[in-house]
């Protein structure tokens, strides 16, 4: 029984990680395809660059909003009680509880630190874009 539980838990972890990584990869690939444009002589203007930067920042903010919502949902989840599972398979229940608490700690870290760093970076990108446009117009 314990062997099947460990296999199931391992399979679920692998499936979850695979799904998350595929979603992230597809998100970045679609963003890259949407923002990639062929560059030939005289075909790329500053206006195009400004639009690309704005588009990328907008998509980043959109992704941050989705992750914020998900992280907030995880943080607000109630504590789980696995008394019945402990009677059947105590190590499985312990592993689930540890993973649950670890996930909540990562969600809190995202909300308190990582999210703020990404927002600050986006603001710096927009400020640099404005700075560049100002100097470009002066030239």
N, C-alpha and C positions, 0 to 999 in steps of 0.2 A: 504494500500500500504506500509506504513512504517513498519507494523508488518511483512509482507512478506520479506521486505528487511533486517530487523534485523535477521529473521530466516535464510535467505539465507547467510548473512554475518557470522553468528555464525556457520552454517553448513560448510561453506567453511573454516573457521578457524580451526574447529575440524578436517575436512578432511585433511587439509594441515599439521597440527601438527601430526596427526596420520601417514600420509605418511612419514614425516621426521623421526619420532621416529622409525617406522618400518624399514626404510632403515638403520638407525644408528644401531639398534639392530641386524639386519641381517648381517651387516658388521662386527660387533664385534663377533657375533656367528660364522661366517665363519672363521674369523681370529683365534678365540679360537680353533675351530675344527682343523684348519690347523696346529696350533702350539702345540696342546696337543698330548702327546705321552705317552704310558703306561710306567711306571717306575717299573722295577723289579730289583733284584740284578744283578749288573754287566751289565745291559743293557743300562745304560745311561752314556755317556762319555762326557768329556769336549768339544770335537769336536761337539757333538750334541748340547750342550748348546750354544756354540758359533754360530752355524748355526741358532738356534732358536732365539737368541737375534738379530742377523743380519736380519733375516726374519721379525721379529716384527718391528724393526726400519724401514726397507724398506717399509713395508705396512703402517706404520704411516706416513712416508714422502709422500707416494702416496696419502693417504687420505688428508693430509695437502695441497698437490698440487691441488686436486679437490676443496677443500673448498676455497683456495686462488683464483682460477679461478672464482668460483661462486661469492665470495665476491667482487672481482674486477669488475665483470659484474654488480653487483647491484650498486656499487659506481658510475660507469660510466653511469648509466641510466639517461636519461634526466628527468627534473622535469615534473610532470604530471599536467594537467589542467582539472578540472572537472566541468566547468561552466554549461554544459548541465545537468549533474547529480544533481548539486546544485539546479537547478530549480525544479527538480522532488522530490529529497529527500536530503535536506541539511545535516542532521545528518550523513547519509550514506557517503556522499562525505567527510565530515570532518573526519570521522573514517578511511576511506581509506587513506586520506592524512596523518593522524597521524601515521597509521601503516606503510605507505611507508617511512616516515622520520625515524621512529624508526628502521625499517629494515636497512636503509642506515647507521644509526649510529652504529648498531651492526656490520655491515660489515666493517665499518671503524675501530671499536674497534678490530675486528679480525685481520685485516691487520696490525694495528699499535702495538698491544700488545700481544694478545693471540698466534698468529702465531709465534712470536719471542720466546715466552716462551716455546712452544712445541719444536721448533727447538733446543733451548738451552738444554732442557731436553734430547732430543735424543742424542745430542753431549755428554752430561754428561754420559748417559748410555753407549755409545760406549767407552768413556774414561775409565769408570770403568771396562768395559769388557776387555779392553787392560791391565789395571792395574792388574786385577784378573788373566789373562792369564800369565802375567809376573811372578807373585808370584807363581802361580800353577806350572809353568815350573821350577822355582827355587827349589820347594819342591821335 
